[in-house]
């Protein structure tokens, strides 16, 4: 389960990173696509995707560490 969670978290983090970079680039070029928000309304910031990317990458690292810890416990239990 942890391996699947790690893989899914990695890909979601990568997608969020790409979206954050695209939205930041469009904002820097002063191009606001319609799905980013409406004039005078609440727009979706690139920071939302950046924070999502950080969350998913941290999830990936945490699930990988849990997998490695469980693997080491199994290996040490077999040695005894």
Backbone bond lengths (Angstrom), bond angles and torsions (degrees), N, CA, C in turn:
res aa  C-N    CA-C-N  psi(-1)  N-CA   C-N-CA  omega(-1)  CA-C   N-CA-C  phi
1 X - - - 1.451 - - 1.528 111.27 -
2 X 1.348 115.88 -40.74 1.462 119.25 -178.54 1.531 111.84 -65.75
3 X 1.332 116.19 -34.00 1.466 119.05 178.86 1.525 111.20 -66.64
4 X 1.331 116.31 -40.41 1.467 119.51 177.73 1.525 110.55 -66.59
5 X 1.322 116.57 -41.51 1.458 121.11 178.53 1.527 110.63 -63.02
6 X 1.321 115.64 -38.87 1.463 120.16 178.56 1.527 111.06 -65.48
7 X 1.320 117.15 -43.89 1.468 120.70 -179.63 1.523 111.28 -66.56
8 X 1.322 117.23 -44.87 1.468 120.74 179.62 1.524 110.59 -64.18
9 X 1.327 116.72 -43.30 1.465 120.53 178.43 1.519 112.32 -61.41
10 X 1.344 115.70 -38.94 1.462 119.63 178.68 1.527 111.42 -62.79
11 X 1.330 116.28 -48.34 1.465 119.48 -177.10 1.524 111.51 -68.44
12 X 1.317 118.18 -38.08 1.465 120.00 176.37 1.529 110.79 -65.47
13 X 1.321 116.57 -38.65 1.462 120.33 176.39 1.512 112.05 -64.15
14 X 1.322 116.22 -39.86 1.456 120.50 178.09 1.529 111.61 -65.95
15 X 1.320 116.80 -42.09 1.470 120.66 177.66 1.524 110.58 -63.27
16 X 1.328 117.19 -43.98 1.469 120.28 179.01 1.527 111.26 -63.94
17 X 1.329 117.13 -36.65 1.463 120.38 178.27 1.523 110.73 -64.91
18 X 1.321 116.92 -44.72 1.469 120.59 179.14 1.529 110.43 -63.09
19 X 1.338 117.26 -43.89 1.466 120.02 178.03 1.529 111.62 -62.59
20 X 1.328 116.99 -40.52 1.464 120.21 178.30 1.523 110.98 -62.59
21 X 1.343 116.74 -41.76 1.465 119.76 178.88 1.523 111.75 -66.19
22 X 1.327 116.60 -41.46 1.472 120.03 178.98 1.522 110.36 -63.81
23 X 1.337 116.57 -47.43 1.471 119.75 -179.10 1.523 111.40 -64.94
24 X 1.332 117.03 -36.84 1.473 119.96 178.75 1.527 109.93 -67.22
25 X 1.311 117.00 -40.95 1.459 120.98 178.23 1.524 110.91 -63.30
26 X 1.336 116.79 -44.17 1.463 120.19 178.40 1.526 111.44 -64.19
27 X 1.321 116.53 -37.93 1.467 120.09 177.96 1.529 110.17 -66.64
28 X 1.330 116.78 -39.95 1.465 120.17 179.12 1.521 111.36 -65.19
29 X 1.326 116.91 -32.21 1.462 121.09 178.80 1.526 112.44 -87.18
30 X 1.318 116.34 3.15 1.466 124.05 179.79 1.531 112.23 62.09
31 X 1.304 115.75 33.29 1.464 122.50 174.69 1.523 107.17 -107.77
32 X 1.298 117.34 119.80 1.457 120.87 -179.51 1.527 108.22 -113.71
33 X 1.333 116.98 105.75 1.465 119.00 178.29 1.530 110.41 -68.02
34 X 1.319 117.88 156.35 1.463 120.75 -176.08 1.522 114.14 -61.85
35 X 1.317 117.89 -27.81 1.456 119.30 -177.68 1.524 112.58 -81.98
36 X 1.324 117.74 -5.44 1.461 120.91 177.38 1.522 111.89 -81.82
37 X 1.270 117.75 -20.09 1.456 121.20 -179.22 1.511 110.52 149.23
38 X 1.300 115.48 169.44 1.459 120.66 178.64 1.514 108.84 -106.46
39 X 1.322 117.44 151.04 1.465 119.06 177.55 1.529 110.52 -59.95
40 X 1.295 115.20 130.00 1.455 120.78 -179.51 1.520 113.59 84.21
41 X 1.316 117.80 -3.16 1.462 121.83 179.99 1.525 110.59 -108.62
42 X 1.303 115.63 -174.26 1.456 121.18 177.33 1.523 109.71 -82.74
43 X 1.300 116.23 118.91 1.461 121.31 -179.57 1.525 109.46 -95.34
44 X 1.318 115.59 153.80 1.459 120.69 173.93 1.524 106.99 -84.21
45 X 1.287 116.27 122.48 1.455 121.39 -178.43 1.523 110.58 -84.98
46 X 1.307 116.12 155.73 1.455 120.10 174.32 1.521 110.32 -65.41
47 X 1.335 117.29 -23.00 1.464 120.53 179.29 1.528 111.88 -65.31
48 X 1.319 117.37 -28.97 1.467 120.09 176.54 1.526 110.18 -61.01
49 X 1.319 116.61 -43.66 1.458 120.39 179.24 1.521 111.22 -73.32
50 X 1.322 117.21 -33.41 1.455 120.46 177.33 1.527 110.73 -65.38
51 X 1.328 117.11 -43.48 1.464 120.75 177.14 1.525 111.13 -65.32
52 X 1.324 116.78 -37.83 1.464 120.42 175.49 1.518 111.71 -62.62
53 X 1.329 116.58 -40.67 1.468 120.54 178.73 1.522 110.71 -62.88
54 X 1.323 116.70 -43.92 1.470 120.55 178.76 1.530 110.10 -61.67
55 X 1.324 116.81 -44.05 1.462 120.94 179.02 1.530 111.17 -59.39
56 X 1.324 117.44 -46.84 1.454 119.97 -178.16 1.524 112.36 -69.48
57 X 1.334 117.86 -35.70 1.459 119.53 177.51 1.527 111.21 -68.89
58 X 1.330 117.66 -37.18 1.470 120.60 176.15 1.528 109.98 -66.28
59 X 1.324 117.37 -38.97 1.462 121.65 175.43 1.529 110.34 -60.16
60 X 1.311 116.96 -41.90 1.462 121.46 178.90 1.518 111.09 -62.99
61 X 1.313 116.89 -45.57 1.465 120.84 -179.70 1.526 110.78 -64.72
62 X 1.331 117.09 -43.00 1.462 120.65 -179.61 1.525 111.61 -64.58
63 X 1.321 117.74 -42.97 1.462 119.39 -179.79 1.527 111.16 -70.04
64 X 1.326 117.98 -32.71 1.460 120.57 175.87 1.527 110.32 -65.92
65 X 1.340 117.15 -42.32 1.464 120.64 178.75 1.523 110.87 -63.22
66 X 1.310 117.35 -39.55 1.462 121.14 178.07 1.523 110.75 -64.68
67 X 1.312 117.46 -39.65 1.463 121.29 178.40 1.522 110.40 -64.38
68 X 1.315 116.74 -44.16 1.463 120.27 -178.97 1.528 111.26 -66.62
69 X 1.327 117.79 -37.69 1.454 121.28 178.53 1.530 110.41 -64.66
70 X 1.329 116.79 -43.62 1.464 120.58 178.45 1.531 110.70 -64.74
71 X 1.315 117.00 -37.96 1.460 120.77 179.34 1.521 110.43 -65.21
72 X 1.341 117.47 -41.55 1.466 120.94 179.76 1.525 110.78 -66.91
73 X 1.331 117.91 -37.21 1.471 120.65 177.53 1.523 110.70 -63.39
74 X 1.324 117.22 -43.51 1.462 120.43 179.00 1.524 110.92 -63.87
75 X 1.316 116.45 -39.99 1.464 120.50 -179.76 1.526 110.81 -67.19
76 X 1.327 118.20 -40.62 1.458 120.20 179.88 1.521 111.32 -72.80
77 X 1.319 118.68 -29.97 1.461 121.44 177.24 1.520 110.81 -70.03
78 X 1.322 118.01 -32.13 1.464 121.06 178.27 1.521 111.46 -73.17
79 X 1.329 117.22 -27.41 1.453 120.46 -178.30 1.525 112.24 -70.60
80 X 1.311 117.17 -26.04 1.476 119.94 -177.17 1.460 111.37 -88.11
